[in-house]
Amino acid sequence: MTVWRVAGTPREVMDILGDAGTLPRWWPSVYLAVEPREKGNPDGTGKAFFLHTKGWLPYTLTWELTLTEPVTEEGFALSARGDLNGTGRWTFEQDGPETVVTYEWRVSAAKPLLRRLSWLLKPAFAANHRWAMARGQEALALELRRRRPGADPAKIPAPAGPTFAPRRRRSGEAPPRA
């Protein structure tokens, strides 16, 4: 479980985290590309995106995120399918001028190389996840500042970029298999 505290309201956090299509813009250290796949239902459930992600380790993951619960000011849930399989749940709770953001992520690796080495590299994978989530908290705080009325975006630092630049996939190209 990951817990963040950020200056903002649950609605502001929901507007950012609940819009998967914007992830590469404000969290570029982890989200390299996001492509819409399914429009989903009127309440947002079933909405799906193809993701190309990474951490500080020199590998990338491709997977599909599907909303399994509507995005609300209380949070939302998702499923992952691809190089990662499992579920995630974001929750948002107001605490004074801050929102406590909690993320529960229960996934297993399906990418062949990662699956074969998971018994050996589990501590490195856990550290990679902690690194990615720390970048997410930093990037979310910056994005919240950028969206404040009267903010001068030129005076707000850009979020951290990726630790290495993987070869970019062309739209429709199958991801490389490890």
C-alpha positions in Angstrom: 0.0 0.0 0.0 1.2 3.5 -0.8 0.0 6.6 1.0 0.5 10.2 -0.2 -0.4 13.5 1.3 -0.9 16.3 -1.1 -2.1 19.9 -0.8 -5.5 19.9 -2.5 -9.1 18.6 -2.3 -10.3 15.1 -3.2 -12.1 16.6 -6.2 -8.8 18.1 -7.5 -7.0 14.8 -7.0 -9.8 12.9 -8.6 -9.7 15.2 -11.7 -6.0 14.3 -12.2 -5.7 10.7 -11.2 -9.1 9.8 -12.7 -8.0 11.0 -16.2 -5.6 8.2 -17.4 -5.1 9.9 -20.7 -3.1 12.7 -19.1 -0.6 10.4 -17.2 2.3 10.8 -19.6 2.1 14.6 -19.4 2.2 15.0 -15.6 3.8 11.7 -14.5 6.3 11.1 -17.4 8.9 9.3 -15.2 6.6 6.3 -15.2 4.0 6.7 -18.0 5.7 6.7 -21.4 2.5 6.3 -23.5 -1.2 5.9 -23.0 -3.7 5.0 -25.7 -7.5 4.9 -25.2 -8.9 1.4 -26.0 -12.6 1.3 -24.8 -15.0 4.1 -24.1 -16.7 2.2 -21.3 -20.2 2.7 -19.8 -21.8 6.0 -19.0 -20.5 5.8 -15.4 -17.0 5.2 -16.6 -16.7 1.6 -15.8 -15.2 -0.5 -18.6 -13.2 2.5 -19.9 -9.8 1.0 -20.9 -6.4 2.3 -21.8 -3.2 0.7 -23.2 -0.2 1.7 -21.1 3.5 1.7 -21.7 5.2 2.2 -18.4 8.6 1.9 -16.6 10.4 2.6 -13.4 14.1 3.1 -12.6 15.0 -0.4 -13.6 15.9 -0.9 -17.3 12.8 -2.6 -18.5 9.3 -1.4 -19.6 5.9 -2.9 -19.2 2.9 -2.8 -21.5 -0.6 -3.4 -20.0 -4.2 -2.5 -20.2 -5.9 -0.5 -17.4 -9.7 -0.9 -17.2 -11.8 1.1 -14.7 -13.9 -1.4 -12.6 -15.6 1.3 -10.4 -16.6 4.8 -11.3 -14.2 7.7 -10.6 -15.5 9.7 -7.6 -14.2 12.0 -5.0 -13.8 9.0 -2.8 -11.6 7.1 -5.3 -11.9 4.4 -7.9 -10.8 0.9 -8.8 -9.1 -0.6 -11.8 -7.9 -3.9 -13.2 -4.6 -4.5 -15.0 -4.0 -7.1 -17.8 -0.8 -7.7 -19.8 2.7 -7.6 -18.4 1.0 -7.0 -15.1 -2.2 -8.7 -14.0 -4.3 -7.8 -11.0 -6.2 -4.9 -9.4 -5.6 -1.4 -8.0 -7.7 0.9 -5.8 -7.2 4.6 -5.3 -8.9 6.3 -2.3 -9.0 10.0 -1.5 -9.8 11.4 2.0 -9.8 15.1 2.9 -7.6 16.0 6.0 -7.6 19.7 6.5 -5.9 21.4 3.5 -4.6 18.1 2.3 -5.9 15.0 0.7 -4.7 11.6 1.8 -4.3 9.5 -1.3 -4.0 5.7 -0.7 -3.2 3.2 -3.4 -3.5 -0.5 -3.0 -1.9 -2.4 -5.9 -2.1 -6.2 -6.1 -0.5 -7.4 -9.2 1.7 -10.2 -10.4 4.2 -10.1 -13.3 3.2 -11.9 -16.5 6.1 -10.6 -18.6 8.1 -13.9 -19.1 11.5 -12.5 -18.0 10.1 -10.8 -14.9 8.0 -13.9 -14.0 11.0 -16.2 -14.2 13.3 -13.9 -12.2 10.7 -12.7 -9.6 11.9 -15.0 -6.9 15.4 -13.5 -7.2 14.5 -9.9 -7.9 11.5 -9.4 -5.6 13.4 -6.8 -3.5 14.4 -4.8 -6.6 10.9 -4.9 -8.0 9.5 -3.6 -4.7 12.1 -0.8 -4.7 11.2 0.0 -8.3 7.5 0.3 -7.3 8.4 2.6 -4.3 10.5 4.8 -6.7 7.7 5.0 -9.2 5.2 5.9 -6.5 7.5 8.6 -5.0 7.8 10.2 -8.4 4.0 10.0 -8.7 3.5 11.9 -5.4 6.0 14.6 -6.5 4.4 14.8 -10.0 0.8 15.0 -8.5 1.9 17.8 -6.1 3.4 19.8 -9.1 0.3 19.2 -11.2 -2.0 20.4 -8.4 0.1 23.6 -8.1 0.0 24.1 -11.9 -3.8 23.9 -11.8 -4.3 26.4 -9.0 -6.1 29.7 -9.9 -3.5 32.3 -10.6 -0.6 29.9 -10.7 2.3 30.7 -13.1 3.1 27.4 -14.8 6.5 28.8 -15.9 7.5 29.1 -12.2 6.5 25.5 -11.4 9.2 22.8 -12.2 8.5 20.2 -14.7 8.0 16.7 -13.3 10.9 14.2 -13.5 11.3 12.4 -16.7 12.2 8.7 -17.3 15.5 7.3 -16.0 16.3 6.0 -19.5 14.7 6.5 -22.9 13.4 3.2 -24.2 12.8 2.8 -27.9 9.4 4.3 -28.7 6.7 2.0 -30.0 4.8 3.1 -33.1 1.0 3.1 -32.7 -0.3 -0.5 -33.3 3.2 -2.1 -33.0 3.3 -5.1 -30.8 5.4 -4.6 -27.6 8.8 -6.4 -27.4 8.7 -9.6 -25.4 11.5 -10.3 -22.9 
